Amino acid sequence: MPKLVVGDDGKPVRHSVLGGRAQIVKFERQPDVFVYRQLLRGSKSYYHQQLTASDDINALREAEELFLSLQNELEVDGTKRLASVALEDALKAWVRVKEGKQSSGLIGEDALRGCISHLLGPIKTYLIDFKKLSKVSQLKKDTFLDYVNWRMTKGWQLSNVSGEPTQVKESTVKRDLTHIKDWFKNYLIPRGYVDWMPTLEKIIIRQDKLDANPPIPLSPDWTLIHNHLKKWAEDGASFPNPSVEYWRQLFRHFCLISYNAGTRPKELVGRIEKRRQPTTDGSYVIKEVLKGGLRWDDVEVQMAMHTAENGKSFEVAEATLHIRDTKTGVPRDVPSNTGAFFIRWREFCNEWRKRNSYPPLKSTDYVFFNPRTNKPYPYSQLTTAWNAMRTALEGKLSPIRSEQKYTMYSMRSSYITNQIDEGKDVYLVKQLTGHSLEILVRHYDRSNVKRRSAEATARSYANKKQDDTSIDLESLGKVVSKPQQQQRVTVISNTNKRAAGRRKAGGKLSTK
């Protein structure tokens, strides 16, 4: 029997594959070549196959793939000696493929996390615990026909691994189905485990459940938020720790720019992405990679003349933001009326760094980084600050046409809504925001109905006048109107007056 290469510890070099199901070895006759080795069930013989990989990490990945592909093929004396591929192994193998893509930067950390949570959470629970399947060969076209009903009734209670179980949303189940299709299309079928796609129920998500980030109208809600953040940031100067003032001013300006530029939060602040790098012993090392974030040299500020409706001209500080790392992978430039915010924030940073003995800013420095660590603030810290603001204004904020609370993404929704309400072309808004056309069309359809209200309410037997008569339902009998004018009657309850006022003012961008 050929001798194995011996390591520095005097023991043969063996790397375990999938918890000991197979091995990677090297023989003395070819010490630079990795060889896959697997013991045949019911036999004392090994199956060997030379690997093409030239390093430990890729050899391990190649061996895992080979193990799974061989399970339905290896035979000894005409008798199959290896069991069919285990479902759990096939699920984990696809996750490892995703991990390899994430470690090389082909997909993001969020995409990998989603794959792990969906495949190894509810999908695995459904197949193994509910359907009582154990092998890939047991999968049928109709295996997942019960999945949606199970997930919405029992599955959400069984698959939750952290904290109290929460009733699952239709959008979450839809993502489950996406991961199932991805697993079949890009893993099971190409490797010959199945030659068909499973039959899946189609989920249609109601429009009212898509409004998770309601836009913030300029008046009164954004004005309330703006004034609160201004005072909150200024109060930070009274704290002994100068980092408090810095953080509060940073968050204030981050919100002002987000509302008026429509950027995603992580496009501005950046994020630290953790990539898992596998080792030869089956463990992982964590590597941190910086993703996104706006640098000072990504911001171009210039003065521009604008003309008001009354014909008067005024000067505005415009800023063009170069967003390098985007959700779609396509960089974009975003012109916006945010120049004054960047100027004020830069002046504050310069003064604060001088006062606290930090080096002056460079053009390559990031706009919203923590000056102590030179890294982005955790996204959870942004969320905590937003939720604290929302709590402080409890009872004063009331989203229009939505039961959902304002989120940080509501600032992005506000920008989109404002742009479309002002008559901007939907394709231009798509370029500015990097949003999908499907999402923008929902905003457009809703805004277009509001803009065309005159057409919708017009009648051939009477002309609509500019001035309406309002009837106060809480003070019936009192009619307010301009005398001697033929007018259409509009009924407005007191509870809707405030919302109507906000909608009327919601199309303006804040430059406060």
N, C-alpha and C positions, 0 to 999 in steps of 0.2 A: 504494500500500500504506500503511495507517495507520502513523503513527510511534509508536515505543515511548517510554515515559517514560524520561527520561535521569536518572541518579543524580548525586550530587555530584562523582563522578570523571569526569563527561562521557561515560560509557558507558551504553548501554541497560540497563535493569534487567531481568535474567533470573534466575530461580531454577530450578536443575536439579531434575528429578524422576526418582527411581530411577536415579541415575548417568548422566543425560543422555538417557534414553529419551523424555522430554518436558520441557516448560518451563512455568513460570508467568510471565506477563508482564502489564504494564499499558500501555494505549494512551493517548495524549495526550487523545483525545476523551472518555475516561472514566478519569481518572487514579486514582480511588478504587476501581476495580473490578478484581479479579483475574481473569485469563483463562488457561484451560488451552490449550496449543498443542502439537501433535504433528505431526511430518513423516510423511506417508503413504509407506509403502514403495513404491519404484518410481515415485515421483512427486516433483515439486518443490513440491507444494501442501501446505498445513498444514490440519489439522483444528483448529477453535477451538470452545471452549465456555466460557461465562461461569460463574464459580464463585460460590457463595453466601457463602463465608467472608469475614470482614471483617479478619482479621489474618493475618500470614505463616505462623504455625504451623499453624492450621486449614486455610489454603489449601493448604499442602503435603500434609497428610493427605488432604484432599478430592481433590487431584490424583492422588495415588497410587492411591486407590480408583477413580477415573475411568479411569486408564490400564489397570488390570486388567480393568475391566468392558467396555472398548471393544475388547479384542483379538479377540473373535470377532464383532464387529459392523461395524466400519468397512470400507466398500467404496468404490472409485472406478470409475465406469463399469461397475458390475456385477461387478467383479473384487475379491476380498478382497485387501487390501494389507497387512494386519497379521497376524502369526503368532499362533497360539493362545497362551494364557497359559502362561508357563514355570512348572514346578512349584516351582522355587526361589523365583521371585518371589511365588507364591501363599503359600508357607510364610513367607517374610519379611514379607509384607503382614499376615498374621494376627498375627505377633509384634509388628509395629508397632501394630496395634490394641490388643494387650495392653499395650504400652508406654504408649499413650495413657491406658488405664484406670488403670495404675499411677501415672502422673504426676499424675492427678487424684484419687488415693486410693481408687478403686473396688476395686482388688485390691492385695494386698501385694507386697513385693519378692520373697518366697519363691515366690509364684505365678508371677510374671513369670520368675524365674530357672528355674523348672521348665519353663515353656513353651519357653523358649529352648533349654535343655539337651536336652529330649526331641525337639522338632520339628526343630531345626537340627543335632542330633546323630544319633542312630540312625535316626530316621524318614526324614530326608533322605538318609542313607547308603543305607538300604534301597531307597528309590524310585529314586534316581539311579544309584548304583554297583552295586547288586545286581540290581534289576529292569530297569535300563537305560531308564528312562522319563525324558522331558524336558518333556512338556506335560501340563497338567491334563486335556486331552481324551483322554489315553491311560489314565486311571484307569478301572478296572472294579470291579464289585462284589466280585470274588474277588481283587483285587490284594493284599490283606493276609492272605490265607489262609496263606501261608508265613511270616508275620512272626514268630510266637512261636518256631517252630523255628529260624529264622535268627538271631533275637536271642539265644537260649539257647546256640547252637553257634558261629556265626561272628561275629555282630553285635557282641557285647561286646568282641571283640578289635579290630574295625575302627573303632568309634564312640568309643572312649575317647580323649579329647584331652589329659588331664593325668595324668602319672605312668604307672605300670605298669598295664596292663589288669587288671581284676578281674572274676571270674565274676559275671554279673548274677544278681540275686535275682528270684524270681517276682513279688514286690511291685513291683519296678522295672518289669518288663515290663507289669504290670497298669496302671501309671501311663502307660506309653507308649500303651496302647490307649485310655485315657481321653483323652489329648491328641489322638489321631487322631479319635475321635468328636467331640470339641469342635471341631476344625478343620472337619470336615464339616458338623456341625449348625449352627454359628454363623458360619461364613464361606463355605464353598463353596456350600452349598445356598441360603442367602438371596440370594446374588449370582448365582444362576442357572448356575453352572459345572457342577453336577450336580444331579440330582433324586432321589437315592437315598443311603442309608447303606451303607457297606461291610460285608461279612460279616467278623466278627472271631471268633477263637477265644475261648472263655471260659476264664479261668484260675481255678482253685480252689486257694487257698493253704491248705496244711495248717496245722492248729491249732498244732503244735509250732514252726512257723516264724514264728508271730505273737508268740511270747513273747520279744520282743527286749529288753524292759525288765523283767526279773524282779523281783518285790517283795522287799524286804529285811526279813526277820523281825527282831523286836525283840531276841530273844536267839538266838544270840550276835552275829550280824553287825552289826545296827545299834548295839549297845552298843560293839563294837569300833571302828566308824566314828566314833561319838560321842566316845569317849575319845581316839582319834587326833587328831581335829580340835581338840579342846579343848587338848591339849598343843601341837599344831602352831601354833595361834593364839597361845597364851601365849608360846611361844618367839619369836614375831615381835617382842616387845618388846626383845629383845637386839640387834636390827639397828640400825645407825646411822641408816638411812633410816626415818623414822617411817611412811612410806607402806606399808612391808612389814607392820608390825603392823596398820595399818588394813585393808589388803586381806585379811589372814588372818582377822581377827575378822569382817569382812563376809562372807566366804565361809562361815565356820563358822555364823553366824546364818542366812544364806540357806539352808543345808542343813537346819538344825533346823526352820525355818518351812516349808520345802518338804515335809518328811517329815510334818509334823503338820497341814498345811493343804491339801495336794494340789494346789497351784497349778502351772501350767506355769512353767518357769524364766523365760521372757521376760515373763510377766505380772508377775513381781516386779521384775526388774532392768531391764526396758525394752530397747530396741534403737534404733540409728540406721539408718533405712531410706534407701537411696540411690535417688532417682528421676531417671530420665533425661529431660531436657527437650530435644526436638528443636529445632534452629535451621533457619533458611531455607536454609543452605548444605549441609544434609544431615548436619551433625555434631550432637553432643549436649553439653549442659552438665549437670553432676551437682548435684542439690539434695538436701541432707540434711534428713530429717524425723524427728523423735522419735516413736516408737511405744511405747505401753505404759509400764510402770514404775509401781511403787507409791509414792505420795506419803505423807508423814506425816499429812496430813489425810484420807487414805483408810483410816486405821487407827483403830478405836475400841476402847479397852481398858477393861474393867470387871471388877470382882470378882464372882464368883458362887459360891454354895454348892453343893457336890456331896455326894452320899451314897454311901459305900462299901457293899460287899456285907455288911459286918458291922453296918451301920446307923449308923456314925459319920459325922458331917458334917465336911467340910473345905472350905476356901476356895481357889478357883482363879482365876487371872487369865486371863480370856477375851479374845480379840481378834476383832473382825469386820473382815474385809478387803473393801474395795470395789474390785473388779477392773473398771476402766473399759474397757481395750482388750483384747478377748478374741479367740480364734481364730474363734469363730462370729459375732463382731460384736455379741453381746448382753452388756451388762454384768451382773455378778452380785455378790452379797454372800456371803462365806464366813465363817461363824462357826467358830472354832477355839480349841483350848487352847494358844495361842501367846503369850498376853499377857506372860508372864514373859520370853520371848525378846525381844520388842519393848522392854520396859522396860529390860532389861539392855543391849541394843544402843543404845538412845537415850542411856542414861547414859554408855556408852563414847564415843559420838560427841561428846556435849557436853564431856566431859573432854578428849578428844583434840583437838578443834578449839580449845579454850581453850589447851591446852598448846602447840599449834603455830601460834597466831595466825591462826586462821580465824574468820570471822564466825559468830555463833550461828546455829543452825538455825532456819528458818522453817517454818510449817505446810505451805507449798506445795513445800518441798524434797523431793527424792526419797530414799527410804529407803536404796537400795543404789547410789547414784551415786558416781563418783570425785570426791572433794572438790577435787582440783586442776583438773579439766576441767569439772566440773559436767555430765558426760555419763555414760551407762552404760559399765561396763567391757565390752570386747569379749566376745562369747559364747565365743570361742575361749579366752579367759583362764579362764573358768569351767570349760570342758572340760579344759583343761590341769591345773588344780588338782584336779579330780575324778580324772583319770587318775593323777596323782601319788599321791593318797591310796590309790587302788586298788593301785598298784604297791608302796607301802610296806606294805600288808597282804597282799601276795601269799602264797598258801598258807594264809591264815587265813579268807578269805571263801569260801563255797561255796553259790551260789544253789541253791534247792530246785527240783527238777523242771525244770531248765533248764540247757542247756549255754552259755547266753549270760552275759556278764559284766554286773555292775551298771552302769547308766548313771545320769546325773542324772535321767532320767525314771523310774528305778526308785523314786525317792522318791514320785513321784506314784502309781505302781502300788501301792506299799506302803500309801499312804493309802486308796486305793480298796479294796484287799484287806482292810485292817483294818476299815474301815467296814462292809463286807458281812459279814465274819466275825462282827462284833458284832451282826448282825441288822438293820442299818439298811435301810430301804426303798430299793430300787434306783433309784426315781424321785427320791428325796431326794438320793442320791449323785450322780445325773445333774445336779441343780440345783447342788449344791455344787461339782462339778468342771468343769461345762461340757462333759462328755464325751458322745460319741454313745451311744445306747442299745445299739447293736450291740456295741460294745466292752465296755460294762458287763455285758451279758448273759453274755459269756464269763467274766468274773470271777465273776459270780453263780452260774452253773452249776457252776463248779469248787468254789466255797466251799460251795454248798448240798449237794453230795455229801459233803463232809467233815462238815457239821453233821448230816446224816442217816445217818451211818455205822451207828448202832444199828439203824435200819430195814433197811438193806441187809444186815446180817449176822445179823438175827434168824432163828430157826428155830422151827417149831411144836413140836418135840420137846424143847426145852430153853429155859430162860430165861437170858439173858445177865446175868451178875453184874457188879458195878461193878469188882471187883478181878480182874485177869487174871493168869495165870501166864506168866512169861517164860522162854524157853529160850535160853541163851547158846550160839550155835553154835560159839564158840571154846572153850567149856568144857562140852562135852556131858556130861550126867549130873548137872549142878548145876541144880536146880530151885528157884526162889524163889517161895514162896507163903505165904498165910496158912493155918494149919492148920485142918483140919476144915471147909473151905469147898468147895462144889461150884463149880468154875470152868471157864471156857472157856480153851483154850490158844491163845496168840498167839505166833507165831515172829518174833523180832526179831533180826536180825544186828547185830553191833557197828558195822558201817558205816552202818546206818540209825538207830542210837540218837540220834546227834547231830541228824540231820534231824528225827526225830520230836519231840525236845525243842524245836526251834525252831518247828515248826508249832504245838505246843501253846501256846507263849508269843507267837505272832505276832499275836494279836488286840488287843494293848494299844498305846496311843499313848504315845510318850515325852514326858515333860515335864521331862527332865533339862536 
